[in-house]
């Protein structure tokens, strides 16, 4: 396995910045808004003031012997399922990786859901043949945390928008 490059140090900084300054403890189902709607042509809905966006943080281990393969699958040159994430209202999908003090490598994922039917959109995404194939490729590279079968959702404690 090739040694990890310095971009992972930057990734850790970005992750920590995102976790501490890019999240908010508001309930994802909050209906609070100021009545102003943001309309983006890439989105199929209007979202009042970004306040009703569902923010999701996740964590999972990664098999250290599969890191290079995982990085290649997620490189900018591989489109993967990015278009499907957008189709099902997932924005700002980011994955960070770091090695923690316990010696394990962890991935931290973050995305924003901008739709109005989270469960329905996730069910549609799960049924997409390309997404099914993508997960067959990536899931064996990851190691769920104890008691989980995939990514473990993290509790949102703060965001600043």
Buried (B, 14 or more C-beta within 10 A) or exposed (E): EEEBEEEBEEBBEBBBEBBEEBBBEBEBEEEEEEEEEEEEEEBEBEBBBEBBBBBBBBBBBBBBEBBEBBBEBBEEEEEBBEEBBBBBBBBBBBBBBBBEEEEBBBBBBBBBBBBEEBEEBBEBBEEBEEBEEBBEEBEEBBBBBEEEEEBBEBEBEEBEE
